[in-house]
């Protein structure tokens, strides 16, 4: 926990972060993430930390909102509720080293943290709709969300794991990751596992247990063609604007 700001994550798997704030303590959150406030809390809407250029990079390249809200307690004993926009867990990452984060997973942060963009290169950009993802700079607590549950795995040096390309939420920059084809041509065409991410330690990995694309496919047999078209457009728009459905 970042020193000075107390919080509790409640109601997972449809989670909310419940902050207890004293005078001068601040929480930064995505636009539209506030659930409730109690006590005298000021709200300051601003561009992301790190200056205008970093804010523009995060917005244009990684699909994040250009603006964030900074909530600052103006007295002791304030309460603040913050949530994300997906159906799943909220998890806190104590970032005392650099993390790479799926752009649509960011909810809020406390402490001296800046979010910047990270170039993946053309070969790695294939598993997201963009060639960029977010990275943390500085130290503090970052709150991330995922579809379904969020699990943590610690990999030792040389240890590796394979994830479906829609499941990754965050990982430490010390880990190496590569995108590769999974299995045979038959697996690619009919097995639903065309591309995977192979991650090799040392490092820490956070992944989500569900993904939006499979949820949309599960619903499609129960929808009319018109509904499927509307839902598909909505899913595509959500993927492009929030980065959900693929780690950038």
C-alpha positions as CSV (number, residue, x, y, z in Angstrom):
1,X,0.0,0.0,0.0
2,X,1.2,3.5,-0.8
3,X,2.1,5.2,2.4
4,X,-0.7,7.5,3.7
5,X,-3.6,6.4,1.6
6,X,-5.8,3.6,3.0
7,X,-8.1,1.5,0.8
8,X,-10.1,-1.7,0.6
9,X,-11.2,-3.5,-2.6
10,X,-14.8,-4.5,-2.0
11,X,-17.5,-6.5,-3.9
12,X,-15.2,-8.4,-6.3
13,X,-15.8,-9.9,-8.8
14,X,-17.8,-6.6,-9.6
15,X,-15.2,-4.6,-7.7
16,X,-14.9,-1.2,-6.3
17,X,-12.0,0.5,-4.5
18,X,-13.1,2.2,-1.2
19,X,-10.5,4.8,-0.2
20,X,-10.2,6.3,3.3
21,X,-8.5,9.7,2.9
22,X,-7.2,12.4,5.3
23,X,-6.5,16.0,4.5
24,X,-4.1,16.5,1.5
25,X,-4.2,12.8,0.3
26,X,-5.0,12.4,-3.4
27,X,-6.2,9.6,-5.7
28,X,-5.9,9.8,-9.5
29,X,-8.6,7.9,-11.5
30,X,-9.9,7.5,-15.0
31,X,-12.6,9.9,-16.1
32,X,-16.0,8.6,-15.1
33,X,-14.7,6.1,-12.5
34,X,-16.1,7.8,-9.4
35,X,-18.9,6.0,-7.5
36,X,-19.4,8.1,-4.4
37,X,-17.7,10.7,-2.2
38,X,-18.2,11.5,1.5
39,X,-16.7,14.5,3.2
40,X,-15.0,17.5,1.6
41,X,-13.1,16.2,-1.5
42,X,-12.1,18.5,-4.3
43,X,-12.1,17.2,-7.9
44,X,-9.6,18.5,-10.4
45,X,-9.8,17.3,-14.0
46,X,-6.5,17.5,-15.7
47,X,-4.3,15.8,-18.4
48,X,-2.3,12.8,-17.4
49,X,0.9,13.2,-15.4
50,X,4.1,13.6,-17.3
51,X,3.1,16.6,-19.4
52,X,1.0,17.2,-22.5
53,X,3.1,15.0,-24.8
54,X,2.8,11.9,-22.6
55,X,-0.9,12.5,-22.2
56,X,-1.3,12.7,-26.0
57,X,0.7,9.5,-26.5
58,X,-1.4,7.6,-24.0
59,X,-4.6,8.9,-25.6
60,X,-3.8,8.6,-29.3
61,X,-1.5,5.5,-29.2
62,X,-2.8,3.5,-26.2
63,X,-6.5,4.2,-26.2
64,X,-6.6,5.9,-22.8
65,X,-8.8,8.9,-21.8
66,X,-6.9,12.2,-22.4
67,X,-8.2,13.5,-19.0
68,X,-8.0,12.0,-15.5
69,X,-9.6,13.2,-12.3
70,X,-7.5,13.9,-9.2
71,X,-9.5,13.7,-6.0
72,X,-8.0,15.5,-3.0
73,X,-9.3,15.3,0.6
74,X,-9.8,18.8,2.1
75,X,-10.4,17.4,5.6
76,X,-9.8,14.2,7.6
77,X,-12.1,11.3,7.5
78,X,-13.2,11.4,3.8
79,X,-14.3,8.4,1.8
80,X,-14.1,7.9,-2.0
81,X,-15.4,5.0,-4.1
82,X,-13.8,4.3,-7.5
83,X,-14.7,1.5,-10.0
84,X,-13.9,0.4,-13.5
85,X,-16.2,-0.4,-16.4
86,X,-15.8,-4.2,-16.9
87,X,-17.4,-7.1,-15.1
88,X,-14.5,-8.5,-13.1
89,X,-12.0,-8.2,-10.4
90,X,-10.1,-5.1,-9.4
91,X,-6.5,-5.8,-8.2
92,X,-3.8,-3.5,-6.8
93,X,-0.2,-3.7,-8.0
94,X,2.4,-2.3,-5.7
95,X,4.6,-0.8,-8.4
96,X,8.1,-0.3,-7.0
97,X,9.5,-1.3,-10.4
98,X,8.4,-0.7,-14.0
99,X,5.3,-2.5,-15.1
100,X,3.8,-3.0,-18.6
101,X,0.0,-2.7,-18.4
102,X,-2.8,-3.5,-20.9
103,X,-4.0,0.0,-21.7
104,X,-7.7,-0.7,-21.0
105,X,-7.0,-2.3,-17.6
106,X,-6.0,1.0,-15.8
107,X,-8.5,2.2,-13.2
108,X,-6.7,4.5,-10.7
109,X,-3.4,5.1,-9.0
110,X,-1.9,6.7,-5.9
111,X,1.6,7.8,-5.2
112,X,4.3,9.2,-7.6
113,X,3.2,7.2,-10.7
114,X,3.2,8.4,-14.3
115,X,1.8,6.3,-17.2
116,X,3.7,6.4,-20.4
117,X,3.4,4.4,-23.7
118,X,5.7,1.5,-24.7
119,X,6.5,0.6,-28.3
120,X,6.0,-3.1,-29.0
121,X,7.4,-3.3,-32.5
122,X,5.5,-4.7,-35.5
123,X,5.9,-8.4,-34.5
124,X,4.4,-7.9,-31.0
125,X,1.7,-5.4,-32.0
126,X,-0.2,-8.3,-33.6
127,X,-1.9,-9.2,-30.3
128,X,-3.6,-5.8,-29.8
129,X,-5.3,-3.3,-32.0
130,X,-2.3,-0.9,-31.6
131,X,1.4,-1.2,-31.4
132,X,1.6,0.5,-28.0
133,X,0.8,-0.4,-24.4
134,X,1.2,1.4,-21.1
135,X,4.2,1.4,-18.7
136,X,4.5,2.7,-15.2
137,X,7.2,5.2,-14.3
138,X,7.9,5.9,-10.6
139,X,6.5,4.2,-7.6
140,X,3.1,3.8,-6.0
141,X,0.0,1.7,-6.2
142,X,-1.8,1.1,-9.5
143,X,-5.3,-0.4,-9.6
144,X,-6.1,-2.6,-12.6
145,X,-9.3,-4.4,-13.7
146,X,-9.9,-7.6,-15.7
147,X,-12.7,-9.6,-17.2
148,X,-13.5,-12.3,-14.6
149,X,-10.9,-12.9,-12.0
150,X,-7.3,-11.6,-11.9
151,X,-4.5,-14.0,-11.0
152,X,-0.9,-13.4,-10.1
153,X,2.0,-15.7,-11.1
154,X,5.7,-15.1,-10.1
155,X,8.1,-16.6,-12.6
156,X,11.7,-17.4,-11.6
157,X,14.7,-16.8,-14.0
158,X,14.2,-19.0,-17.0
159,X,10.7,-20.1,-16.0
160,X,8.0,-19.6,-18.6
161,X,4.2,-19.8,-19.1
162,X,1.9,-19.5,-22.1
163,X,-1.2,-17.3,-22.1
164,X,-4.0,-16.8,-24.6
165,X,-3.4,-13.5,-26.4
166,X,-6.5,-12.0,-24.8
167,X,-5.7,-12.8,-21.2
168,X,-2.7,-10.7,-20.2
169,X,-3.3,-7.7,-17.8
170,X,0.1,-6.7,-16.7
171,X,3.7,-7.9,-16.2
172,X,7.0,-6.5,-14.9
173,X,9.4,-5.1,-17.4
174,X,12.0,-7.7,-16.3
175,X,10.0,-10.4,-18.0
176,X,10.5,-11.2,-21.7
177,X,7.4,-11.9,-23.8
178,X,7.0,-13.1,-27.4
179,X,3.9,-13.7,-29.6
180,X,3.8,-17.0,-31.5
181,X,1.4,-19.3,-33.3
182,X,0.0,-22.1,-31.1
183,X,-0.1,-25.7,-32.4
184,X,-0.9,-26.9,-35.9
185,X,-2.9,-25.3,-38.7
186,X,-5.9,-27.3,-37.6
187,X,-5.6,-25.8,-34.1
188,X,-5.3,-22.3,-35.6
189,X,-8.4,-22.8,-37.7
190,X,-10.7,-24.8,-35.4
191,X,-9.2,-24.8,-31.9
192,X,-9.7,-21.1,-31.0
193,X,-6.0,-20.7,-30.0
194,X,-4.3,-19.2,-33.0
195,X,-1.9,-16.9,-31.2
196,X,-0.5,-17.1,-27.7
197,X,2.0,-15.1,-25.5
198,X,5.0,-16.9,-24.2
199,X,6.4,-15.1,-21.1
200,X,9.7,-15.9,-19.6
201,X,10.9,-14.8,-16.2
202,X,12.2,-13.4,-14.0
203,X,9.1,-11.4,-13.5
204,X,5.5,-11.1,-12.2
205,X,2.5,-11.7,-14.4
206,X,-1.2,-10.7,-13.9
207,X,-3.8,-12.3,-16.1
208,X,-7.6,-12.3,-16.4
209,X,-9.6,-15.5,-16.3
210,X,-12.2,-14.3,-18.9
211,X,-12.1,-12.3,-22.1
212,X,-14.6,-10.1,-23.9
213,X,-14.4,-11.7,-27.3
214,X,-15.3,-15.2,-26.0
215,X,-18.2,-13.6,-24.0
216,X,-19.5,-12.0,-27.2
217,X,-19.2,-15.3,-29.1
218,X,-21.2,-17.1,-26.4
219,X,-24.0,-14.6,-26.7
220,X,-24.2,-14.5,-30.5
221,X,-26.4,-17.7,-31.0
222,X,-29.1,-16.0,-28.9
223,X,-29.1,-12.7,-30.8
224,X,-30.7,-11.7,-34.1
225,X,-28.5,-10.7,-37.0
226,X,-29.3,-7.1,-36.4
227,X,-28.4,-7.4,-32.7
228,X,-25.2,-9.2,-33.5
229,X,-24.2,-6.4,-35.9
230,X,-24.9,-3.7,-33.3
231,X,-23.1,-5.7,-30.6
232,X,-20.2,-6.4,-32.9
233,X,-19.8,-2.7,-33.6
234,X,-20.0,-1.9,-29.9
235,X,-17.3,-4.6,-29.1
236,X,-15.1,-3.3,-31.9
237,X,-15.5,0.3,-30.6
238,X,-14.8,-0.8,-27.1
239,X,-11.6,-2.7,-28.1
240,X,-10.3,0.3,-30.0
241,X,-11.1,2.9,-27.4
242,X,-10.2,1.0,-24.3
243,X,-7.8,-1.7,-25.4
244,X,-9.9,-4.5,-23.9
245,X,-9.6,-7.9,-25.6
246,X,-5.9,-7.7,-26.3
247,X,-2.7,-6.6,-24.5
248,X,-1.2,-3.7,-26.4
